[in-house]
Amino acid sequence: MKLSEFAFDLPDELIAQYPLPNRTDSRLLYLQGKSGALSDQLFKSLPELLRAGDLLVFNNTRVIPARLFGHKSTGGKIEVLVERVLDEHSFLAQIRASKAPKENTNLFIGTDKGHGFTVIMRARQGDLFHLELKSETERNVFQLLEQFGHIPLPPYVVRADDATDLQRYQTVYATEKGAVAAPTAGLHFDQALLKKVTDMGVDSAWVTLHVGAGTFQPVRVDNILEHQMHAEYVDVGAQTVAKIEHTQAQGGRVIAVGTTAMRSLESAATFGSRKDKIEEYHADTDIFIYPGYQFKVVDAMVTNFHLPESTLIMLISAFAGLDNVKHAYQHAIKNKYRFFSYGDAMFITANKVK
């Protein structure tokens, strides 16, 4: 399957640079996977597309202030993007600099006024750098990120982060620290909407997938089967598994809120021992979902609009059908939907036989 099959032209003005005033102000494009039928709605009308007995599965990861600025001991400026916190004193990161730092050299992270902390570059791990706090640093990685870090807005948001992003590039239910990119489908929910769907008999469950910066890495091969996915940590617990099994037994739908929740659930059914049935899963996943994949758990999903030629548009094309997705995206462009992280959303039902 060729990468070019997932390409489309998107006017720059449709890339959302800021969130709307209220989370539920976004538009919602409803795509029925079996028929390809489309319906233009508002996100606040999502409850009308749900029914009692459905189960919404959310990713409760919390975005950390993962973008750091500083300089090398030679004075050269650097930008550091944390990819994964390994423990209280070390982390893996991408580093942007004129020249890559050498092993066992010091890097200063902080402000122009000299306030900050020092890390040691211990080793390269592929495209990433293993960084370790100097021993005299009393605070842990998360504490230092909170003081000196910036919200890691995606590369297509062409502005510096501001105070608004501290709240809005975070879901209202985020609890587990570790992501460097938001699970953006969840950004449209506020507490009132969550209460509304609960009151109508829709249950909720949680998974954790700490979204890494690799989610923005482009696919660089023409044949997508040659693409190697980045790995991310997934936690699917016993309570979530039990809720999914109960929902399925009662004839309800399992609805993933976002591609990260989708990848978490499908990983738990693909890589486990129960052969295509959901089970607990606490490990990294590099699952790559593209057209031809047979979905094992998820019946519908909430998702944002994704970049052309990305693994995420491949995932939703597998779920709803490539032709249906192409048609839906052209409809969205024609009708000036807002795209990507701070943009509008879709509700998609699966193109599969139950």
MARVEXRO-641509 format. One record per residue: residue in one letter; x, y, z of N, C-alpha, C, O in turn. Coordinates in steps of 0.2 Angstrom, whole numbers, padded with zeros to 4 digits, always signed. Example, Ala and Ser with C-alpha at 12.3 -4.5 7.8 and 13.67 -1.06 7.14 Angstrom:
<rs>
a+0066-0028+0039+0062-0022+0039+0066-0016+0039+0071-0017+0042s+0064-0011+0035+0068-0005+0036+0064+0000+0039+0067+0006+0040
</rs>
This chain:
<rs>
m+0004-0006+0000+0000+0000+0000+0004+0006+0000+0009+0007+0004k+0003+0011-0004+0007+0017-0005+0006+0022-0001+0000+0024+0001l+0011+0026+0001+0010+0032+0006+0005+0037+0002+0001+0040+0006s+0006+0038-0004+0003+0043-0008-0005+0042-0007-0009+0047-0009e-0007+0036-0006-0015+0035-0005-0018+0039+0001-0024+0040+0001f-0014+0041+0005-0016+0045+0011-0014+0052+0011-0015+0055+0016a-0013+0055+0005-0011+0062+0004-0018+0066+0003-0022+0063+0000f-0017+0072+0005-0023+0077+0003-0020+0084+0004-0015+0085+0008d-0023+0088+0000-0021+0095+0001-0025+0099+0006-0031+0099+0006l-0022+0102+0011-0025+0106+0016-0023+0113+0016-0017+0115+0017p-0027+0118+0015-0026+0125+0016-0023+0127+0023-0026+0124+0028d-0018+0131+0023-0015+0132+0030-0020+0135+0035-0019+0134+0041e-0024+0139+0032-0029+0143+0036-0034+0138+0040-0037+0140+0044l-0034+0132+0038-0039+0127+0041-0035+0124+0047-0038+0120+0051i-0029+0125+0048-0025+0122+0054-0026+0126+0060-0024+0132+0060a-0030+0124+0065-0032+0128+0071-0025+0129+0075-0021+0125+0076q-0025+0136+0076-0019+0138+0080-0021+0139+0087-0016+0140+0092y-0027+0140+0089-0029+0141+0096-0036+0137+0097-0039+0136+0092p-0037+0135+0103-0043+0132+0104-0049+0137+0104-0048+0143+0105l-0055+0135+0103-0061+0139+0103-0062+0141+0111-0060+0138+0115p-0067+0146+0112-0068+0148+0119-0070+0143+0123-0068+0143+0129n-0074+0138+0121-0077+0133+0125-0075+0126+0122-0075+0126+0116r-0074+0121+0126-0072+0115+0123-0077+0112+0119-0075+0109+0113t-0083+0112+0120-0088+0109+0116-0091+0113+0111-0096+0111+0107d-0087+0119+0109-0089+0123+0104-0087+0120+0097-0090+0122+0092s-0083+0115+0097-0081+0112+0091-0086+0109+0087-0092+0107+0089r-0085+0108+0080-0090+0105+0076-0088+0097+0076-0083+0095+0078l-0093+0093+0074-0092+0086+0074-0095+0083+0068-0101+0084+0066l-0090+0080+0064-0092+0077+0058-0094+0069+0059-0089+0066+0061y-0100+0067+0058-0102+0060+0059-0101+0056+0053-0104+0058+0048l-0097+0051+0053-0096+0047+0047-0098+0040+0049-0095+0037+0054q-0103+0037+0045-0105+0030+0046-0101+0026+0042-0101+0026+0036g-0097+0022+0045-0092+0018+0042-0094+0013+0037-0091+0012+0031k-0100+0010+0038-0103+0005+0033-0105+0008+0027-0104+0006+0021s-0109+0014+0027-0112+0017+0021-0108+0023+0019-0108+0025+0013g-0104+0026+0023-0100+0032+0021-0104+0038+0022-0102+0044+0020a-0110+0038+0024-0114+0044+0025-0111+0049+0030-0108+0047+0035l-0112+0055+0029-0109+0060+0033-0115+0065+0035-0120+0066+0032s-0114+0068+0041-0118+0072+0044-0114+0077+0048-0110+0076+0052d-0116+0084+0047-0113+0089+0050-0116+0091+0057-0122+0092+0057q-0113+0091+0062-0116+0092+0069-0111+0096+0073-0106+0098+0071l-0113+0097+0079-0109+0101+0084-0106+0095+0089-0110+0091+0091f-0100+0097+0092-0098+0092+0097-0103+0091+0103-0103+0086+0106k-0106+0096+0105-0111+0096+0111-0117+0091+0109-0120+0090+0114s-0118+0090+0103-0123+0085+0101-0121+0078+0101-0125+0073+0099l-0115+0076+0103-0112+0070+0104-0117+0065+0107-0118+0059+0105p-0120+0067+0113-0124+0062+0116-0130+0059+0112-0132+0054+0113e-0132+0063+0107-0137+0061+0102-0135+0055+0098-0139+0051+0095l-0128+0054+0098-0126+0049+0094-0124+0043+0098-0122+0037+0096l-0125+0043+0105-0123+0038+0109-0130+0035+0112-0135+0038+0111r-0129+0029+0115-0135+0026+0118-0134+0023+0124-0128+0021+0125a-0139+0022+0128-0138+0019+0135-0135+0012+0134-0137+0008+0129g-0130+0010+0138-0126+0004+0137-0120+0004+0133-0116-0001+0133d-0118+0010+0130-0112+0011+0127-0107+0012+0132-0108+0014+0138l-0100+0011+0130-0095+0012+0134-0090+0017+0131-0087+0015+0126l-0088+0023+0134-0083+0027+0131-0076+0025+0135-0076+0025+0141v-0071+0024+0131-0065+0023+0134-0060+0029+0133-0059+0030+0127f-0058+0032+0138-0053+0038+0138-0046+0036+0139-0045+0032+0143n-0042+0040+0137-0035+0040+0139-0033+0045+0144-0034+0051+0142n-0032+0043+0150-0031+0048+0155-0024+0051+0156-0022+0053+0162t-0020+0050+0151-0013+0053+0152-0013+0060+0153-0018+0063+0150r-0008+0063+0156-0007+0070+0157-0001+0073+0154+0004+0070+0154v-0002+0078+0150+0004+0081+0146+0008+0085+0151+0006+0088+0156i+0015+0083+0151+0020+0087+0155+0023+0092+0151+0023+0092+0145p+0025+0098+0154+0029+0103+0151+0035+0101+0148+0040+0102+0151a+0035+0098+0142+0041+0094+0140+0046+0097+0136+0051+0095+0134r+0044+0104+0134+0049+0107+0130+0054+0112+0134+0051+0116+0138l+0060+0111+0133+0065+0114+0137+0070+0118+0133+0071+0116+0127f+0073+0124+0136+0078+0127+0132+0084+0128+0136+0083+0128+0142g+0090+0129+0133+0096+0129+0137+0102+0130+0132+0101+0132+0126h+0107+0128+0135+0114+0128+0131+0119+0123+0133+0118+0120+0138k+0123+0122+0128+0129+0117+0129+0134+0121+0133+0134+0127+0134s+0139+0117+0136+0144+0120+0140+0148+0125+0135+0152+0129+0138t+0148+0124+0129+0152+0128+0124+0148+0135+0122+0150+0139+0119g+0141+0135+0125+0137+0141+0124+0132+0140+0118+0128+0144+0118g+0133+0135+0114+0128+0134+0109+0121+0133+0112+0120+0129+0116k+0116+0136+0109+0109+0135+0111+0106+0128+0109+0108+0125+0104i+0102+0126+0113+0099+0119+0112+0091+0120+0114+0089+0124+0118e+0087+0115+0111+0080+0114+0112+0079+0107+0114+0081+0103+0110v+0076+0105+0120+0076+0099+0122+0068+0097+0122+0064+0101+0125l+0066+0091+0119+0059+0089+0119+0059+0082+0123+0062+0077+0120v+0057+0082+0129+0057+0076+0133+0052+0071+0129+0047+0072+0127e+0055+0065+0128+0051+0059+0125+0048+0055+0130+0042+0053+0129r+0052+0053+0135+0050+0048+0140+0054+0049+0146+0060+0049+0146v+0050+0050+0152+0053+0050+0159+0055+0043+0161+0050+0039+0161l+0061+0042+0162+0063+0035+0164+0062+0033+0171+0060+0028+0173d+0064+0038+0175+0064+0038+0182+0064+0045+0185+0064+0050+0181e+0065+0046+0192+0065+0053+0195+0071+0057+0192+0071+0063+0193h+0076+0054+0190+0082+0057+0188+0085+0057+0181+0090+0060+0180s+0081+0054+0177+0083+0053+0170+0078+0053+0165+0072+0051+0167f+0079+0054+0159+0074+0054+0154+0077+0054+0147+0083+0055+0146l+0073+0052+0142+0075+0051+0135+0072+0058+0132+0067+0060+0133a+0076+0061+0127+0074+0067+0124+0076+0067+0117+0082+0065+0115q+0073+0071+0113+0076+0074+0107+0079+0080+0108+0077+0084+0113i+0085+0082+0105+0089+0088+0106+0090+0091+0099+0092+0088+0094r+0088+0098+0099+0089+0102+0093+0095+0106+0094+0094+0110+0099a+0100+0106+0090+0106+0110+0092+0110+0110+0085+0109+0106+0081s+0115+0115+0085+0119+0115+0079+0123+0109+0078+0124+0106+0072k+0126+0106+0083+0129+0100+0083+0127+0095+0089+0126+0098+0095a+0126+0089+0088+0124+0085+0094+0129+0085+0099+0135+0084+0098p+0126+0085+0106+0131+0085+0111+0134+0078+0112+0131+0073+0110k+0140+0078+0114+0144+0072+0115+0143+0068+0122+0140+0071+0126e+0144+0062+0122+0143+0058+0129+0147+0061+0134+0152+0064+0134n+0143+0061+0140+0146+0064+0147+0148+0071+0147+0152+0073+0151t+0144+0075+0142+0145+0082+0143+0139+0085+0146+0134+0082+0146n+0140+0091+0149+0135+0094+0153+0130+0099+0148+0133+0102+0144l+0124+0099+0150+0119+0103+0146+0116+0107+0152+0113+0104+0157f+0115+0114+0151+0112+0118+0155+0105+0119+0153+0104+0122+0147i+0100+0118+0157+0093+0119+0155+0090+0125+0160+0091+0124+0166g+0087+0130+0157+0084+0135+0161+0082+0141+0157+0081+0141+0152t+0083+0147+0161+0081+0153+0158+0088+0157+0156+0093+0156+0158d+0087+0163+0153+0092+0167+0151+0095+0170+0157+0101+0173+0156k+0092+0171+0162+0095+0174+0168+0099+0169+0173+0101+0171+0178g+0100+0163+0170+0104+0158+0173+0101+0154+0178+0104+0150+0182h+0094+0154+0179+0091+0150+0183+0089+0143+0180+0087+0143+0174g+0091+0138+0183+0089+0131+0179+0093+0126+0183+0094+0126+0189f+0095+0121+0179+0098+0114+0181+0102+0111+0176+0102+0113+0170t+0106+0107+0178+0111+0104+0173+0110+0096+0172+0108+0093+0177v+0110+0094+0166+0109+0087+0165+0116+0085+0161+0119+0089+0158i+0117+0078+0162+0123+0075+0158+0120+0071+0152+0115+0067+0153m+0123+0072+0147+0121+0067+0141+0125+0061+0142+0131+0061+0140r+0121+0056+0143+0125+0049+0145+0126+0045+0139+0131+0042+0138a+0121+0045+0134+0122+0040+0128+0116+0042+0123+0111+0045+0125r+0118+0040+0117+0113+0040+0112+0109+0034+0111+0112+0029+0113q+0102+0035+0110+0098+0029+0109+0094+0030+0103+0089+0032+0103g+0097+0028+0097+0094+0030+0091+0094+0037+0090+0099+0041+0090d+0088+0040+0088+0087+0047+0087+0087+0051+0094+0086+0057+0094l+0086+0047+0100+0085+0050+0106+0092+0051+0110+0097+0047+0109f+0092+0055+0115+0097+0056+0120+0095+0054+0127+0090+0056+0129h+0099+0050+0130+0098+0048+0137+0101+0054+0142+0107+0054+0142l+0097+0057+0145+0099+0063+0149+0098+0061+0157+0093+0058+0158e+0103+0063+0161+0103+0062+0168+0104+0068+0172+0109+0072+0170l+0100+0069+0177+0101+0075+0181+0108+0074+0185+0110+0069+0187k+0111+0080+0186+0118+0080+0190+0116+0078+0197+0111+0080+0199s+0120+0075+0200+0119+0072+0207+0117+0077+0212+0114+0075+0217e+0119+0083+0211+0118+0088+0216+0111+0091+0215+0109+0095+0220t+0107+0089+0210+0101+0092+0209+0096+0089+0214+0095+0082+0214e+0093+0093+0218+0088+0090+0223+0081+0088+0221+0078+0084+0224r+0079+0091+0216+0072+0090+0214+0072+0085+0208+0077+0084+0205n+0066+0082+0207+0066+0076+0202+0064+0079+0195+0062+0085+0195v+0064+0075+0190+0062+0077+0184+0056+0081+0183+0055+0086+0180f+0050+0078+0186+0044+0081+0185+0044+0088+0188+0040+0092+0186q+0047+0089+0194+0047+0095+0197+0050+0100+0193+0048+0106+0193l+0056+0098+0190+0060+0103+0186+0056+0105+0180+0056+0110+0177l+0053+0100+0177+0049+0101+0171+0043+0106+0173+0042+0111+0169e+0040+0106+0178+0035+0110+0180+0037+0117+0181+0034+0122+0180q+0044+0118+0183+0046+0125+0184+0049+0128+0178+0048+0134+0177f+0052+0124+0174+0056+0127+0168+0053+0124+0161+0056+0127+0156g+0049+0120+0161+0046+0117+0155+0041+0121+0152+0038+0125+0155h+0040+0120+0145+0035+0124+0141+0030+0118+0138+0032+0113+0137i+0024+0120+0138+0019+0115+0134+0021+0113+0127+0023+0118+0124p+0022+0107+0126+0025+0105+0119+0020+0105+0114+0018+0100+0111l+0018+0111+0112+0013+0112+0106+0016+0108+0100+0022+0108+0099p+0011+0105+0096+0014+0102+0090+0017+0106+0085+0016+0112+0085p+0021+0104+0080+0025+0108+0076+0021+0112+0071+0023+0117+0068y+0014+0110+0070+0010+0114+0065+0006+0119+0069+0003+0123+0065v+0007+0120+0075+0005+0126+0079+0011+0131+0079+0015+0130+0083v+0010+0136+0075+0016+0140+0073+0016+0146+0078+0016+0152+0075r+0016+0145+0084+0017+0151+0089+0020+0148+0095+0020+0142+0096a+0022+0152+0100+0024+0150+0106+0018+0148+0111+0013+0151+0110d+0020+0144+0115+0014+0142+0120+0013+0148+0125+0017+0152+0126d+0007+0148+0127+0005+0154+0132+0001+0151+0138+0000+0145+0138a-0002+0155+0142-0005+0153+0148-0011+0149+0146-0013+0144+0150t-0015+0150+0141-0021+0146+0139-0019+0139+0138-0023+0135+0139d-0013+0138+0135-0012+0131+0133-0011+0126+0140-0012+0120+0139l-0009+0129+0145-0008+0126+0151-0015+0122+0153-0014+0116+0156q-0020+0125+0151-0027+0122+0153-0030+0118+0147-0032+0113+0147r-0029+0121+0141-0033+0119+0135-0029+0113+0131-0033+0110+0128y-0023+0113+0132-0019+0107+0129-0019+0101+0134-0013+0098+0135q-0024+0100+0137-0025+0095+0143-0032+0093+0143-0036+0098+0143t-0033+0087+0144-0040+0085+0145-0042+0086+0152-0038+0087+0156v-0049+0087+0153-0051+0088+0160-0051+0082+0164-0051+0083+0171y-0049+0077+0162-0049+0071+0166-0042+0068+0166-0041+0062+0168a-0037+0072+0164-0030+0069+0164-0027+0069+0171-0028+0073+0175t-0025+0063+0173-0022+0061+0179-0015+0058+0179-0011+0059+0184e-0013+0055+0174-0007+0051+0174-0001+0055+0170-0002+0055+0164k+0004+0058+0174+0009+0061+0170+0013+0057+0166+0015+0052+0168g+0015+0060+0160+0019+0056+0156+0019+0058+0148+0024+0056+0145a+0014+0061+0146+0013+0062+0139+0017+0069+0137+0017+0073+0141v+0019+0069+0131+0022+0075+0128+0018+0077+0122+0020+0082+0119a+0012+0074+0121+0007+0077+0116+0000+0075+0119+0000+0069+0122a-0005+0079+0118-0011+0078+0121-0015+0072+0117-0014+0072+0111p-0019+0068+0120-0024+0064+0117-0030+0068+0114-0035+0069+0118t-0029+0071+0109-0033+0077+0107-0041+0076+0106-0044+0081+0107a-0043+0070+0105-0050+0069+0104-0053+0071+0111-0059+0073+0111g-0050+0070+0116-0053+0071+0123-0053+0078+0125-0056+0080+0130l-0050+0083+0121-0050+0090+0122-0057+0093+0122-0058+0098+0125h-0061+0090+0118-0068+0093+0117-0073+0091+0123-0078+0094+0123f-0071+0087+0127-0076+0085+0133-0074+0090+0139-0069+0092+0141d-0080+0093+0142-0080+0096+0148-0083+0092+0153-0087+0087+0151q-0083+0094+0159-0086+0091+0165-0094+0090+0164-0097+0085+0165a-0097+0095+0161-0104+0095+0160-0106+0090+0155-0111+0086+0156l-0102+0089+0149-0104+0084+0144-0103+0077+0147-0106+0073+0146l-0097+0076+0151-0096+0070+0154-0102+0068+0158-0104+0062+0158k-0104+0072+0162-0110+0071+0167-0116+0069+0163-0120+0065+0164k-0117+0073+0157-0123+0072+0153-0123+0064+0150-0128+0061+0150v-0117+0062+0148-0117+0055+0145-0118+0050+0150-0121+0045+0149t-0115+0052+0156-0116+0047+0162-0123+0046+0164-0126+0041+0165d-0127+0052+0164-0134+0052+0166-0138+0048+0161-0143+0046+0163m-0136+0048+0155-0140+0044+0150-0139+0037+0150-0141+0033+0145g-0134+0035+0154-0133+0027+0154-0127+0025+0150-0126+0019+0149v-0122+0030+0148-0116+0028+0145-0111+0028+0150-0109+0032+0154d-0107+0022+0150-0102+0021+0155-0095+0023+0153-0095+0025+0147s-0090+0024+0157-0084+0026+0155-0079+0022+0158-0079+0019+0163a-0073+0021+0155-0067+0017+0157-0061+0021+0155-0061+0025+0151w-0055+0018+0158-0049+0022+0157-0043+0018+0154-0043+0012+0157v-0039+0020+0150-0033+0017+0149-0028+0023+0149-0029+0029+0150t-0021+0021+0149-0016+0026+0149-0011+0024+0144-0008+0018+0144l-0010+0029+0139-0005+0028+0134-0001+0035+0134-0004+0040+0133h+0005+0035+0136+0009+0041+0137+0011+0043+0129+0016+0040+0127v+0008+0048+0126+0009+0049+0119+0016+0052+0119+0018+0057+0122g+0020+0050+0114+0027+0052+0113+0027+0057+0107+0023+0057+0103a+0033+0060+0107+0034+0065+0101+0034+0061+0095+0033+0064+0090g+0035+0055+0095+0036+0051+0089+0029+0051+0085+0029+0049+0079t+0024+0053+0089+0017+0053+0085+0017+0058+0079+0013+0058+0075f+0022+0063+0080+0022+0068+0074+0028+0066+0069+0028+0070+0064q+0031+0061+0070+0036+0059+0065+0033+0057+0058+0028+0053+0058p+0035+0059+0053+0032+0058+0046+0034+0051+0044+0039+0048+0046v+0030+0048+0040+0031+0041+0037+0036+0043+0031+0034+0047+0027r+0042+0040+0031+0047+0041+0026+0048+0036+0021+0053+0036+0017v+0044+0031+0021+0044+0026+0016+0038+0026+0011+0033+0028+0013d+0039+0024+0005+0034+0024+0000+0029+0019+0001+0023+0019+0000n+0032+0013+0003+0028+0007+0005+0026+0007+0012+0031+0006+0016i+0020+0008+0014+0019+0009+0021+0021+0003+0026+0022+0003+0032l+0021-0003+0022+0022-0009+0026+0029-0009+0029+0031-0013+0033e+0033-0005+0026+0040-0004+0028+0041+0000+0034+0047+0001+0037h+0036+0004+0036+0036+0009+0041+0037+0005+0048+0034+0001+0049q+0041+0008+0052+0042+0005+0059+0039+0010+0064+0042+0016+0065m+0034+0008+0068+0031+0013+0073+0035+0014+0079+0039+0009+0081h+0035+0020+0082+0038+0021+0088+0034+0017+0093+0028+0016+0093a+0037+0016+0099+0034+0012+0104+0032+0017+0110+0035+0022+0111e+0026+0016+0113+0023+0020+0118+0021+0015+0124+0018+0009+0122y+0021+0017+0130+0019+0013+0135+0011+0013+0136+0008+0019+0136v+0008+0007+0137+0001+0007+0138-0001+0003+0144+0003-0002+0146d-0006+0005+0147-0009+0002+0153-0016+0001+0152-0020+0006+0152v-0018-0005+0152-0025-0007+0151-0027-0011+0157-0024-0017+0158g-0030-0009+0162-0031-0012+0169-0037-0017+0169-0041-0017+0164a-0038-0021+0174-0043-0026+0175-0050-0023+0175-0055-0026+0172q-0051-0017+0178-0057-0014+0178-0060-0012+0171-0066-0013+0170t-0055-0010+0167-0057-0008+0160-0059-0014+0156-0064-0014+0152v-0055-0019+0157-0056-0026+0154-0063-0028+0156-0067-0030+0151a-0065-0028+0162-0071-0030+0164-0077-0026+0161-0082-0029+0159k-0076-0020+0161-0082-0016+0158-0083-0017+0151-0088-0017+0148i-0077-0018+0147-0078-0020+0140-0081-0026+0139-0086-0027+0135e-0079-0031+0143-0083-0038+0142-0090-0037+0144-0094-0040+0141h-0092-0033+0149-0099-0032+0151-0103-0029+0145-0108-0031+0144t-0100-0024+0143-0103-0020+0137-0104-0024+0131-0110-0024+0128q-0099-0028+0129-0100-0033+0124-0105-0038+0125-0109-0040+0120a-0105-0041+0131-0110-0046+0133-0118-0043+0132-0122-0047+0131q-0118-0037+0134-0125-0033+0134-0127-0030+0127-0132-0027+0127g-0122-0031+0122-0124-0028+0116-0123-0021+0115-0125-0018+0110g-0119-0018+0120-0117-0011+0119-0111-0010+0115-0108-0015+0113r-0109-0004+0113-0104-0002+0109-0098+0000+0113-0098+0004+0118v-0092-0002+0111-0085+0000+0114-0083+0006+0110-0082+0005+0104i-0083+0012+0113-0081+0018+0109-0075+0021+0111-0074+0023+0117a-0069+0021+0107-0063+0024+0109-0063+0031+0108-0065+0034+0103v-0061+0035+0113-0060+0042+0113-0053+0043+0111-0049+0044+0115g-0052+0044+0104-0045+0045+0102-0042+0039+0099-0043+0033+0101t-0037+0040+0095-0033+0035+0092-0028+0032+0097-0027+0026+0096t-0026+0035+0102-0022+0032+0108-0026+0027+0112-0024+0022+0113a-0033+0029+0113-0037+0024+0116-0038+0018+0112-0038+0012+0114m-0039+0019+0105-0040+0014+0101-0034+0009+0100-0034+0003+0101r-0028+0012+0100-0022+0008+0100-0021+0004+0106-0018-0001+0106s-0023+0007+0112-0022+0004+0118-0026-0003+0118-0024-0008+0120l-0032-0002+0117-0037-0007+0117-0035-0013+0112-0036-0019+0113e-0034-0011+0106-0032-0016+0101-0025-0019+0102-0025-0025+0101s-0021-0016+0105-0015-0019+0108-0016-0024+0113-0013-0030+0113a-0021-0023+0118-0022-0027+0123-0026-0034+0120-0025-0039+0123a-0029-0033+0114-0032-0039+0111-0027-0042+0106-0028-0048+0105t-0022-0039+0104-0018-0042+0098-0012-0045+0101-0010-0051+0099f-0009-0042+0106-0003-0045+0109-0003-0049+0115+0002-0052+0118g-0009-0050+0117-0011-0054+0123-0011-0062+0122-0009-0064+0116s-0013-0066+0127-0013-0073+0126-0020-0076+0124-0021-0082+0123r-0025-0071+0124-0032-0074+0124-0034-0074+0116-0040-0075+0115k-0030-0072+0112-0031-0073+0105-0038-0069+0103-0043-0071+0102d-0036-0062+0101-0041-0058+0099-0046-0055+0104-0051-0052+0102k-0045-0057+0110-0050-0055+0116-0046-0050+0120-0040-0051+0122i-0050-0045+0123-0047-0040+0127-0044-0043+0134-0047-0048+0136e-0038-0041+0136-0036-0043+0142-0031-0038+0145-0030-0033+0142e-0029-0038+0151-0025-0033+0154-0019-0033+0150-0016-0038+0147y-0016-0027+0150-0010-0025+0146-0006-0020+0149-0009-0014+0150h+0000-0021+0151+0005-0016+0154+0011-0017+0151+0016-0020+0154a+0012-0014+0145+0019-0014+0142+0019-0009+0136+0014-0006+0135d+0024-0009+0133+0025-0005+0127+0021-0008+0121+0020-0014+0121t+0019-0003+0117+0016-0006+0110+0018-0002+0105+0020+0004+0105d+0019-0005+0099+0021-0002+0093+0016-0004+0087+0018-0005+0081i+0010-0005+0089+0005-0008+0085+0004-0003+0079+0004+0003+0080f+0004-0005+0073+0003-0001+0067-0004-0003+0064-0004-0009+0061i-0009+0001+0064-0015-0001+0061-0016+0003+0054-0016+0009+0054y-0017-0001+0049-0018+0002+0043-0023-0002+0039-0025-0008+0041p-0026+0000+0033-0031-0004+0030-0030-0011+0029-0024-0013+0027g-0035-0015+0031-0034-0023+0031-0034-0025+0038-0035-0031+0039y-0032-0021+0043-0032-0023+0050-0040-0025+0052-0044-0022+0050q-0040-0031+0056-0047-0033+0058-0047-0031+0065-0044-0033+0070f-0052-0026+0067-0053-0023+0073-0056-0029+0078-0061-0032+0076k-0054-0029+0084-0056-0034+0089-0060-0032+0094-0064-0035+0097v-0060-0025+0096-0063-0022+0102-0067-0017+0100-0073-0016+0103v-0065-0012+0096-0068-0005+0096-0074-0005+0090-0073-0008+0085d-0080-0002+0092-0085-0002+0087-0086+0005+0085-0089+0006+0079a-0084+0010+0088-0085+0017+0086-0079+0021+0089-0076+0019+0094m-0078+0027+0087-0073+0031+0089-0074+0039+0089-0077+0041+0084v-0071+0043+0093-0071+0050+0093-0064+0051+0091-0059+0049+0094t-0063+0056+0086-0056+0057+0084-0056+0064+0081-0061+0067+0078n-0050+0067+0081-0049+0074+0077-0047+0072+0070-0047+0066+0068f-0046+0077+0066-0043+0077+0059-0036+0076+0060-0033+0080+0063h-0033+0072+0055-0026+0070+0056-0022+0073+0050-0025+0074+0045l-0015+0073+0051-0011+0075+0045-0011+0070+0039-0012+0064+0040p-0010+0073+0033-0010+0069+0028-0003+0064+0028+0002+0066+0031e-0004+0058+0025+0001+0053+0025+0004+0051+0032+0009+0049+0033s+0000+0052+0037+0001+0050+0044-0001+0043+0046-0006+0041+0043t+0002+0040+0051-0001+0034+0053-0008+0034+0056-0011+0029+0056l-0010+0040+0058-0016+0041+0061-0022+0041+0056-0027+0038+0057i-0020+0044+0051-0025+0044+0045-0026+0037+0042-0031+0035+0040m-0020+0033+0043-0020+0026+0041-0025+0022+0045-0029+0018+0043l-0024+0024+0052-0028+0020+0057-0036+0021+0055-0040+0016+0055i-0038+0027+0055-0045+0029+0054-0047+0026+0047-0053+0024+0046s-0043+0026+0042-0045+0023+0035-0046+0015+0036-0050+0013+0033a-0042+0012+0040-0043+0005+0042-0050+0004+0045-0053-0001+0044f-0052+0009+0049-0058+0008+0053-0064+0010+0049-0069+0006+0050a-0064+0015+0045-0070+0017+0042-0070+0016+0034-0075+0017+0031g-0064+0014+0032-0063+0013+0024-0060+0019+0021-0062+0024+0022l-0055+0017+0017-0051+0023+0014-0055+0027+0010-0054+0033+0011d-0059+0025+0006-0063+0029+0002-0068+0034+0006-0069+0039+0004n-0071+0031+0011-0075+0035+0015-0071+0040+0019-0074+0046+0019v-0065+0039+0021-0061+0044+0024-0059+0049+0019-0059+0055+0021k-0057+0047+0013-0055+0053+0008-0061+0057+0007-0060+0063+0007h-0067+0054+0006-0073+0058+0005-0075+0063+0011-0076+0069+0010a-0074+0060+0017-0076+0064+0023-0071+0070+0024-0073+0075+0025y-0064+0069+0022-0059+0074+0023-0060+0080+0018-0060+0086+0019q-0062+0078+0011-0064+0083+0006-0070+0087+0008-0070+0093+0007h-0075+0083+0011-0081+0087+0014-0079+0092+0019-0081+0098+0019a-0074+0090+0024-0072+0094+0029-0068+0100+0027-0069+0106+0029i-0064+0099+0022-0060+0105+0019-0065+0110+0015-0065+0116+0016k-0070+0107+0011-0074+0111+0008-0079+0115+0013-0080+0121+0011n-0080+0112+0018-0085+0116+0023-0081+0119+0029-0084+0121+0034k-0074+0120+0028-0070+0124+0032-0070+0121+0039-0070+0125+0044y-0070+0115+0040-0068+0112+0047-0061+0114+0049-0057+0115+0045r-0060+0114+0056-0054+0116+0058-0050+0110+0060-0053+0105+0062f-0043+0109+0058-0040+0103+0058-0034+0103+0064-0032+0108+0066f-0033+0097+0065-0027+0095+0070-0029+0096+0077-0035+0096+0079s-0024+0097+0081-0025+0096+0089-0030+0101+0091-0034+0098+0096y-0030+0107+0090-0035+0112+0092-0041+0112+0087-0045+0117+0088g-0042+0108+0083-0047+0108+0078-0054+0105+0080-0055+0103+0086d-0058+0103+0075-0064+0100+0076-0063+0092+0076-0058+0090+0076a-0069+0089+0077-0069+0081+0078-0073+0078+0074-0077+0080+0070m-0072+0071+0074-0076+0066+0070-0079+0061+0075-0076+0059+0080f-0085+0059+0073-0088+0053+0077-0088+0047+0071-0092+0049+0066i-0085+0042+0072-0085+0037+0066-0087+0030+0069-0085+0028+0074t-0091+0027+0065-0093+0020+0067-0090+0015+0062-0088+0017+0056a-0088+0009+0064-0084+0005+0061-0087+0002+0054-0093+0001+0054n-0083+0001+0049-0084-0002+0043-0083-0009+0044-0078-0012+0041k-0087-0013+0048-0086-0020+0049-0093-0023+0051-0098-0020+0052v-0093-0030+0050-0099-0033+0052-0098-0036+0059-0094-0039+0061k-0103-0034+0063-0103-0036+0070-0104-0043+0071-0105-0046+0077
</rs>
